[in-house]
Amino acid sequence: MLQDLLAQRVNPDVFSALSGLFPQDDDPRALSFAAGSPREDLFPVAAMRTAFDTAIVENGAHLFQYQTAQGNPALRAKLAARIGKWGQVTTTADNVVLTIGGQQAIELVAKALLNAGDEVAVEVPTYVGALAAFDLYQPTYHAVPLEADGLDLNRLEETLKRHPRIKLLYTVPDYHNPTGITMSVTKRRQLVDLANRYNFIILEDSPYRDLGYVHAPLPAIKSFDTEGRVVFVSSLSKILMPGLRTGWLVADGDLLAAIMKVRLASDLETNNIVHAAINAYLDSHDLDAHIDALKANYREQCAALVQGLAAYFPDEVTYTRPDGGFFDWVTLPKNVDAAALLTQTVIPQAHVTYVPGTNFYPDRDVHNGLRLCFTGLTPQEIDAGMQRLGAVIKQAVRGARPVV
């Protein structure tokens, strides 16, 4: 049978988890805190249209020819300079690889490093897209909990001592997806020291690092890398437009060579037309000024979410207080299943959607968390949504009848 010929590599729970990122409610009153999407009204559409025209005029027919597997050299140089300035990473365009969004960068690293059964450490909860990329290789996962300032490094070292064959650690250190937590500078430096001592690779996924609403970006974990064992990944999806599908990574030496080998096998090269247009946009526009405008709006939305959680949610519920990024993480009492609550009560009664927390754990074994994204709604909508959701959660926690 055809099914017998297919490689059984994919955990089916991953695809249910990915579909769980977009719960639907067709009611006109519905408010979605689910998908991690930036605000469309903040996209620089007119400027980007001009940038595409400029790229075509300046490059002519050659723009549509095969180019280089690493991507547009001028854009790579700009990104190398950017991570050098804001992330304190000393690198060049030669170490930058453009990818189809940050997701492809994660998948390329997984493909370059992992064999079936390899051991992978992930912070929990963690980004479900990374789990999807890793699950193709049927790894043995080691879950490391998060603290208020990032990975619990004591627990990580205990895990490394018990499992010295861990090959890869995945982390989202800046305004974490899904919790909004940011790793401290001290822990970033200590994490690299652990990687050097226990011989593993760090995959640093940082698409939100420019979106700090209180502080400037912290030095990247990659900035402390002394042995070429950190791969830095980022994306323009959250700070420019996701439809451009442009991510990028920074790697060194043998690790870069391995990534480029699988890159060539995957798609030979990047989308040259899009990257030339992005480069033209950056030549004539101040990206940091655009990011400042994003932050001014998102800062208000983030504050509205935290204020709504404080005002409307019961004391038995805890939540993070992010100062950047897109997300907040809510923890319900252990006897409340966030997925069941969503489908059975929250959607039909409150007309609110969120992402149940079980999607963000490799073993799908934690059920009382949920992720809220605040970037797609106005402060007024956020307040209304938190009031409606809070009423339902009070019912679930205390057995009271909600008013929605």
C-alpha positions as CSV (number, residue, x, y, z in Angstrom):
1,M,0.0,0.0,0.0
2,L,1.1,3.6,-0.6
3,Q,1.0,4.4,3.1
4,D,3.6,1.7,3.7
5,L,6.0,3.6,1.4
6,L,5.8,6.9,3.3
7,A,8.4,7.7,6.0
8,Q,6.6,7.7,9.3
9,R,8.6,10.6,10.7
10,V,6.0,13.1,11.8
11,N,4.3,13.1,15.2
12,P,0.6,13.6,14.2
13,D,0.1,15.6,17.4
14,V,2.3,18.3,15.8
15,F,-0.2,19.0,13.1
16,S,-3.1,19.1,15.5
17,A,-1.0,21.5,17.5
18,L,-0.3,23.7,14.5
19,S,-4.0,23.7,13.5
20,G,-4.7,24.6,17.2
21,L,-2.9,27.9,16.7
22,F,-5.9,29.2,14.7
23,P,-9.1,28.3,16.6
24,Q,-12.1,29.7,14.7
25,D,-15.2,31.5,15.9
26,D,-17.4,32.9,13.1
27,D,-19.6,35.0,15.4
28,P,-19.3,38.7,14.4
29,R,-18.6,39.5,18.1
30,A,-15.6,37.2,18.1
31,L,-12.2,38.6,19.2
32,S,-9.1,36.6,18.4
33,F,-6.1,36.5,20.7
34,A,-4.8,33.4,18.9
35,A,-2.7,34.0,15.8
36,G,0.6,35.8,16.3
37,S,0.1,38.3,13.5
38,P,1.3,41.8,13.3
39,R,-1.1,44.7,12.6
40,E,-1.8,45.1,8.9
41,D,-2.6,48.8,9.1
42,L,1.1,49.3,10.1
43,F,2.5,47.6,7.0
44,P,4.5,50.1,4.8
45,V,2.6,49.0,1.7
46,A,3.2,52.1,-0.5
47,A,6.9,52.2,0.4
48,M,7.3,48.5,-0.4
49,R,5.5,48.8,-3.7
50,T,8.0,51.6,-4.7
51,A,10.9,49.4,-3.5
52,F,9.8,46.6,-5.8
53,D,9.7,49.0,-8.7
54,T,13.1,50.4,-7.8
55,A,14.6,46.9,-7.5
56,I,13.4,45.9,-11.0
57,V,14.5,49.2,-12.6
58,E,18.0,49.0,-11.1
59,N,18.6,45.4,-11.7
60,G,16.8,44.7,-14.9
61,A,16.4,41.2,-16.3
62,H,19.3,39.9,-14.2
63,L,17.1,40.2,-11.1
64,F,15.1,37.3,-12.4
65,Q,18.1,35.1,-13.0
66,Y,19.6,32.5,-10.7
67,Q,21.7,34.2,-8.1
68,T,23.4,33.0,-4.9
69,A,22.3,30.4,-2.4
70,Q,23.0,32.6,0.6
71,G,20.9,35.4,-0.8
72,N,21.2,39.1,-1.8
73,P,24.7,40.2,-0.7
74,A,23.7,43.8,0.0
75,L,20.8,42.8,2.2
76,R,23.0,40.3,4.0
77,A,25.5,43.0,4.7
78,K,22.8,45.2,6.1
79,L,21.6,42.4,8.4
80,A,25.1,41.6,9.5
81,A,25.6,45.3,10.4
82,R,22.2,45.4,12.2
83,I,23.0,42.4,14.5
84,G,26.4,43.8,15.1
85,K,24.9,47.1,16.3
86,W,21.9,45.9,18.3
87,G,23.1,42.4,19.2
88,Q,26.8,43.0,19.6
89,V,27.6,40.1,17.3
90,T,30.7,40.5,15.2
91,T,29.9,39.0,11.8
92,T,29.9,39.7,8.1
93,A,27.6,39.1,5.2
94,D,29.5,35.9,4.5
95,N,28.0,34.4,7.6
96,V,24.4,35.4,6.9
97,V,22.0,33.2,5.1
98,L,18.6,34.4,3.9
99,T,15.7,32.0,4.4
100,I,12.0,31.7,3.7
101,G,11.0,33.1,7.0
102,G,12.5,32.2,10.3
103,Q,10.7,28.9,10.1
104,Q,12.9,27.7,7.3
105,A,16.0,28.7,9.2
106,I,14.9,26.5,12.1
107,E,14.2,23.6,9.8
108,L,17.6,24.0,8.0
109,V,19.4,23.8,11.3
110,A,17.4,20.7,12.3
111,K,18.1,19.1,9.0
112,A,21.8,19.8,9.2
113,L,22.2,18.5,12.8
114,L,19.6,15.9,13.7
115,N,19.4,12.2,13.1
116,A,16.6,10.0,14.2
117,G,16.6,9.6,18.0
118,D,19.0,12.5,18.7
119,E,18.6,14.3,22.0
120,V,17.3,17.8,22.0
121,A,16.7,20.2,24.9
122,V,13.9,22.7,24.7
123,E,12.6,25.3,27.1
124,V,9.0,24.7,28.1
125,P,6.6,26.0,27.0
126,T,8.2,26.5,23.6
127,Y,7.4,27.6,20.0
128,V,5.3,24.9,18.3
129,G,6.8,25.6,14.9
130,A,10.2,24.5,16.2
131,L,8.7,21.3,17.6
132,A,7.3,20.7,14.1
133,A,10.7,21.0,12.6
134,F,12.4,18.9,15.1
135,D,9.7,16.2,15.2
136,L,10.6,15.2,11.7
137,Y,13.7,13.5,13.2
138,Q,11.9,11.8,16.0
139,P,14.2,13.2,18.7
140,T,14.3,12.4,22.4
141,Y,13.2,15.7,24.0
142,H,14.4,17.0,27.3
143,A,12.1,19.7,28.7
144,V,13.8,22.6,30.7
145,P,11.4,24.9,32.6
146,L,11.5,28.7,32.3
147,E,12.0,31.1,35.1
148,A,11.2,34.8,35.1
149,D,14.6,35.6,33.6
150,G,14.7,32.8,31.1
151,L,15.9,29.2,31.1
152,D,16.4,27.5,34.5
153,L,20.1,26.9,34.0
154,N,20.4,24.8,37.1
155,R,17.8,22.4,35.8
156,L,19.5,22.5,32.4
157,E,22.9,21.5,33.8
158,E,21.3,18.7,35.8
159,T,19.8,17.4,32.6
160,L,23.1,17.7,30.7
161,K,24.9,15.7,33.4
162,R,22.3,12.9,33.1
163,H,22.1,13.1,29.3
164,P,25.5,14.0,28.0
165,R,24.5,13.2,24.4
166,I,22.2,16.3,24.1
167,K,23.1,17.7,20.7
168,L,20.9,20.8,20.4
169,L,19.3,23.3,22.6
170,Y,16.5,25.6,21.3
171,T,15.6,28.9,22.9
172,V,13.7,32.0,22.2
173,P,15.5,34.5,24.5
174,D,13.8,37.8,23.6
175,Y,10.1,38.3,24.4
176,H,9.6,34.6,24.2
177,N,6.9,32.8,22.2
178,P,4.7,31.9,23.9
179,T,5.4,33.4,27.4
180,G,6.8,36.9,26.6
181,I,9.8,36.2,29.0
182,T,13.2,37.6,28.2
183,M,16.5,35.9,29.2
184,S,18.9,37.9,31.3
185,V,22.3,38.9,30.0
186,T,23.9,36.8,32.8
187,K,22.1,33.7,31.7
188,R,23.0,34.3,28.0
189,R,26.6,34.3,28.9
190,Q,26.3,31.3,31.2
191,L,24.3,29.3,28.6
192,V,27.2,29.6,26.1
193,D,29.6,28.5,28.8
194,L,27.4,25.4,29.4
195,A,27.4,24.7,25.6
196,N,31.2,24.9,25.5
197,R,31.5,22.5,28.5
198,Y,28.9,20.0,27.5
199,N,29.4,20.2,23.7
200,F,26.0,21.1,22.3
201,I,24.7,23.6,19.7
202,I,22.5,26.5,20.7
203,L,19.7,27.5,18.3
204,E,18.9,31.1,19.2
205,D,15.5,32.1,17.7
206,S,14.9,35.8,18.1
207,P,12.3,37.3,15.8
208,Y,10.9,39.7,18.4
209,R,14.2,41.2,19.7
210,D,13.5,44.6,18.1
211,L,10.1,44.9,19.8
212,G,11.1,45.9,23.3
213,Y,8.6,48.4,24.8
214,V,10.8,49.3,27.8
215,H,14.4,48.5,27.1
216,A,16.8,48.4,24.2
217,P,17.6,44.9,22.8
218,L,20.0,42.9,24.9
219,P,23.2,41.4,23.6
220,A,22.4,38.3,21.6
221,I,23.5,34.9,22.9
222,K,25.5,34.7,19.7
223,S,27.6,37.7,21.0
224,F,29.1,35.4,23.7
225,D,29.9,32.6,21.2
226,T,33.6,31.7,21.2
227,E,33.5,28.4,19.5
228,G,31.0,28.8,16.6
229,R,28.3,26.7,18.3
230,V,25.5,29.3,18.4
231,V,23.2,29.8,15.4
232,F,21.3,33.1,15.5
233,V,17.9,33.1,13.7
234,S,15.7,36.1,13.1
235,S,13.0,37.3,10.7
236,L,11.6,40.4,9.1
237,S,8.1,39.1,9.5
238,K,7.3,40.8,12.8
239,I,9.0,44.1,12.0
240,L,8.2,44.6,8.3
241,M,5.7,42.2,6.7
242,P,5.2,38.4,7.1
243,G,4.1,38.0,3.5
244,L,7.7,38.9,2.4
245,R,8.7,35.5,3.9
246,T,12.2,36.6,4.7
247,G,14.1,35.2,7.6
248,W,17.8,35.0,8.2
249,L,20.4,33.2,10.2
250,V,24.0,33.7,11.3
251,A,26.4,30.8,11.6
252,D,30.1,30.1,11.4
253,G,32.6,27.6,10.1
254,D,31.6,23.9,9.8
255,L,28.1,24.7,11.1
256,L,27.5,27.2,8.4
257,A,28.9,24.8,5.8
258,A,26.5,22.0,7.0
259,I,23.6,24.4,6.8
260,M,24.5,25.5,3.3
261,K,24.6,21.9,2.1
262,V,21.1,21.2,3.2
263,R,20.0,24.6,1.9
264,L,21.2,23.7,-1.6
265,A,19.3,20.4,-1.3
266,S,16.1,22.2,-0.2
267,D,15.7,25.0,-2.7
268,L,19.0,26.0,-4.2
269,E,18.6,29.7,-3.5
270,T,16.4,32.5,-2.1
271,N,13.7,34.7,-3.5
272,N,16.0,37.2,-5.2
273,I,13.2,39.6,-6.3
274,V,11.8,40.0,-2.8
275,H,15.2,40.4,-1.2
276,A,16.2,43.0,-3.7
277,A,13.1,44.9,-3.0
278,I,13.7,44.7,0.8
279,N,17.2,46.0,0.2
280,A,15.9,48.9,-1.9
281,Y,13.4,49.7,0.9
282,L,16.2,49.8,3.5
283,D,18.3,52.0,1.2
284,S,15.6,54.7,1.3
285,H,13.8,54.2,4.6
286,D,14.7,54.2,8.2
287,L,13.8,50.7,9.5
288,D,14.3,51.8,13.1
289,A,11.9,54.7,12.7
290,H,9.3,52.2,11.4
291,I,10.0,49.9,14.3
292,D,9.5,52.8,16.7
293,A,6.1,53.4,15.2
294,L,5.3,49.7,15.7
295,K,6.4,49.8,19.3
296,A,4.3,52.9,20.1
297,N,1.2,51.0,19.1
298,Y,2.1,47.6,20.5
299,R,3.1,49.1,23.8
300,E,-0.4,50.4,24.3
301,Q,-1.9,47.1,23.3
302,C,0.4,45.1,25.6
303,A,-0.5,47.4,28.5
304,A,-4.2,47.0,27.8
305,L,-3.8,43.2,27.9
306,V,-1.9,43.2,31.2
307,Q,-4.4,45.7,32.7
308,G,-7.3,43.5,31.6
309,L,-5.8,40.4,33.1
310,A,-5.3,42.3,36.4
311,A,-8.8,43.7,36.4
312,Y,-10.9,40.7,35.2
313,F,-9.2,37.5,36.0
314,P,-9.5,35.6,39.3
315,D,-6.7,35.6,41.8
316,E,-6.1,31.8,41.2
317,V,-4.8,32.7,37.7
318,T,-1.3,33.8,37.1
319,Y,0.2,35.5,34.0
320,T,3.4,37.0,32.7
321,R,4.1,40.7,32.3
322,P,6.0,41.0,29.0
323,D,7.7,44.3,28.2
324,G,8.0,43.4,24.5
325,G,7.0,41.0,21.7
326,F,3.5,39.8,20.9
327,F,2.5,37.4,23.7
328,D,1.4,36.8,27.2
329,W,1.1,33.5,29.0
330,V,-1.7,32.6,31.4
331,T,-1.6,29.7,33.8
332,L,-4.9,28.4,35.1
333,P,-5.3,26.1,38.2
334,K,-4.1,22.6,37.3
335,N,-7.6,21.1,37.3
336,V,-8.7,23.4,34.4
337,D,-8.1,22.2,30.9
338,A,-7.6,25.3,28.7
339,A,-8.3,23.4,25.4
340,A,-11.6,21.9,26.7
341,L,-12.5,25.2,28.2
342,L,-11.9,27.0,24.9
343,T,-14.2,24.7,22.8
344,Q,-16.9,24.0,25.3
345,T,-17.3,27.4,27.0
346,V,-15.0,30.2,25.9
347,I,-15.9,30.3,22.2
348,P,-19.7,29.7,22.5
349,Q,-20.2,32.0,25.5
350,A,-17.4,34.6,25.4
351,H,-16.7,34.6,21.6
352,V,-12.9,34.8,22.3
353,T,-10.2,32.6,21.0
354,Y,-6.7,31.8,22.3
355,V,-4.1,29.1,21.8
356,P,-4.3,26.3,24.4
357,G,-1.0,25.8,26.2
358,T,-0.7,22.0,25.5
359,N,0.4,22.8,22.0
360,F,3.7,24.3,23.3
361,Y,5.0,21.2,25.1
362,P,6.8,18.4,23.3
363,D,4.9,15.7,25.2
364,R,1.6,17.6,25.1
365,D,1.3,16.9,28.8
366,V,0.5,20.3,30.3
367,H,-3.1,21.4,29.9
368,N,-3.7,24.4,32.1
369,G,-1.9,27.2,30.2
370,L,-2.9,29.4,27.3
371,R,-1.2,32.0,25.0
372,L,-2.7,35.4,24.3
373,C,-1.5,37.5,21.4
374,F,-2.3,41.2,21.7
375,T,-1.0,42.7,18.5
376,G,-4.1,42.2,16.3
377,L,-6.6,44.1,18.4
378,T,-7.2,47.6,19.6
379,P,-6.8,48.5,23.3
380,Q,-10.6,48.8,23.5
381,E,-11.1,45.3,21.9
382,I,-8.5,43.9,24.2
383,D,-10.3,45.2,27.3
384,A,-13.6,43.8,26.1
385,G,-12.1,40.5,25.3
386,M,-10.3,40.2,28.7
387,Q,-13.6,41.1,30.5
388,R,-15.5,38.4,28.6
389,L,-12.7,35.8,28.9
390,G,-12.2,36.6,32.6
391,A,-15.8,36.0,33.3
392,V,-15.7,32.5,31.8
393,I,-12.5,31.6,33.6
394,K,-14.0,32.8,36.9
395,Q,-16.8,30.3,36.2
396,A,-14.4,27.5,35.5
397,V,-12.2,28.3,38.6
398,R,-14.9,29.1,41.1
399,G,-18.1,27.5,39.7
400,A,-19.8,30.8,39.4
401,R,-22.1,31.7,36.5
402,P,-20.4,34.1,34.1
403,V,-21.8,37.3,32.8
404,V,-20.7,37.8,29.2
